[in-house]
Amino acid sequence: MNGPTRTPVAIVGGGPVGLMLALLLDRHGVPCTVFDTAEAPHRTPRGNTHNARTMEHYRRLGIATPIRALGLPGEHPTDIAYFTRYNGHELSRLPLPSRNTRMRRTGRAPATDQTPEPVHRANQMYVERFLAEHVRTRPRITLRLGRTVTGLRQEADRVTLRTEDSAGRVHDVAASYAVGCDGGRSFVRRTLGVHYEGPGSLGQEVLGRRATAAHLRLPTFHRDVMTGTRAWSYWAFNSALAMNLIALNGEDEFFLLTSSADPDRTGPGPLADLVRRAAGTPLPVEVLDHRPWTPG
Ligand SMILES: Cc1cc2nc3c(=O)[nH]c(=O)nc-3n(C[C@H](O)[C@H](O)[C@H](O)COP(=O)(O)OP(=O)(O)OC[C@H]3O[C@@H](n4cnc5c(N)ncnc54)[C@H](O)[C@@H]3O)c2cc1C
């Protein structure tokens, strides 16, 4: 039987944290191997905002410009707008600049201004796909998708990881360091006996407890329903429902976050009806994906 494969650093989890760690190690000349259960980068929407500090990290790695090109078109405003229904009364609007306006302002700002890389709205699914592609171009980084870490053993001079591929074959890997980047329910964290403290959720009615997140295609929303100034985040509030629709690509893809559906029982039909009720008008709704989600 062959001995374990060796790697200086084993990164468990190839989400944004694991991929960024791999790129930062690479920048310092340290080879690593990233393991992720998923066979491909995630294709469902999650986090939407890359704050200035995150953009600065991308800049240090030379990838801020291509990441800033992801998500909404350059002139799409990033407003947050509140409605009773989407075809009804606009309650309020927080005007926020488009990507191009923001970058023009940053370009004109004095050199002592806080950051050359202001906040950027682009969904995590687009950025994760980009990061995974970029990681593949770096010879020091090995990306092992479809590989679940199922065991960790600490020894005097190494950590031995037991990994399992999608066909159930077991591969042992020896590393000088193993890093847990495997998300909120982290296997590494639990194996080390590290527990969370504090309350689990706020328990609030609107997106403050277990809710529903869905990826939608709404091909006519911007053309027929939201005919005024565009926004990034469209909230609908009335006595019957509350939801947030986030524009993903400025065209037909949207991210729905709502507490007005039972996260464990809802499905494409009820979610499409909910969106039509929020719109106040019939419109085509394709539910690409939906799942329960507890806002953090
Ligand atoms: C619906 C939704 C909306 C969200 N909205 C926001 C938002 O607006 N703003 C915000 O800041 N955050 C948001 N988040 C949270 C954000 O997505 C997470 O904070 C972020 O993904 C954490 O990144 P991570 O790399 O630590 O973990 P993850 O993205 O969870 O990645 C962990 C990776 O580890 C892999 N993995 C797990 N166990 C193993 C194992 N044993 N072996 C190998 N691989 C393993 C998983 O497949 C996964 O790819 C949202 C999340 C969801 C679900």
The ligand as a Gaussian input file, in Angstrom:
#p B3LYP/6-31G(d) Opt

LIG

0 1
 C      -28.494000      32.049000       1.477000
 C      -27.234000      32.665000       2.040000
 C      -27.060000      34.041000       2.000000
 C      -25.918000      34.619000       2.517000
 N      -25.780000      35.969000       2.451000
 C      -24.665000      36.553000       2.946000
 C      -24.447000      37.960000       2.848000
 O      -25.274000      38.689000       2.307000
 N      -23.305000      38.486000       3.352000
 C      -22.358000      37.689000       3.930000
 O      -21.324000      38.204000       4.375000
 N      -22.532000      36.358000       4.016000
 C      -23.637000      35.782000       3.548000
 N      -23.797000      34.441000       3.638000
 C      -22.771000      33.681000       4.335000
 C      -21.606000      33.352000       3.426000
 O      -22.086000      32.595000       2.334000
 C      -20.595000      32.558000       4.260000
 O      -20.185000      33.370000       5.343000
 C      -19.388000      32.150000       3.432000
 O      -19.731000      31.254000       2.407000
 C      -18.364000      31.492000       4.349000
 O      -17.278000      31.112000       3.552000
 P      -16.387000      29.891000       3.957000
 O      -15.380000      29.710000       2.869000
 O      -15.936000      30.078000       5.366000
 O      -17.381000      28.650000       4.035000
 P      -18.293000      27.995000       2.909000
 O      -18.631000      28.952000       1.839000
 O      -19.398000      27.315000       3.641000
 O      -17.334000      26.918000       2.265000
 C      -16.964000      25.769000       2.980000
 C      -16.604000      24.714000       1.970000
 O      -16.123000      23.583000       2.691000
 C      -16.585000      22.414000       2.058000
 N      -16.572000      21.357000       3.067000
 C      -17.318000      21.275000       4.197000
 N      -16.974000      20.185000       4.907000
 C      -15.978000      19.580000       4.207000
 C      -15.203000      18.402000       4.427000
 N      -15.360000      17.645000       5.522000
 N      -14.288000      18.055000       3.494000
 C      -14.100000      18.816000       2.379000
 N      -14.812000      19.938000       2.124000
 C      -15.730000      20.309000       3.031000
 C      -17.980000      22.775000       1.542000
 O      -18.343000      21.980000       0.429000
 C      -17.790000      24.233000       1.141000
 O      -17.479000      24.393000      -0.226000
 C      -24.921000      33.816000       3.112000
 C      -25.083000      32.429000       3.144000
 C      -26.220000      31.855000       2.611000
 C      -26.370000      30.345000       2.653000

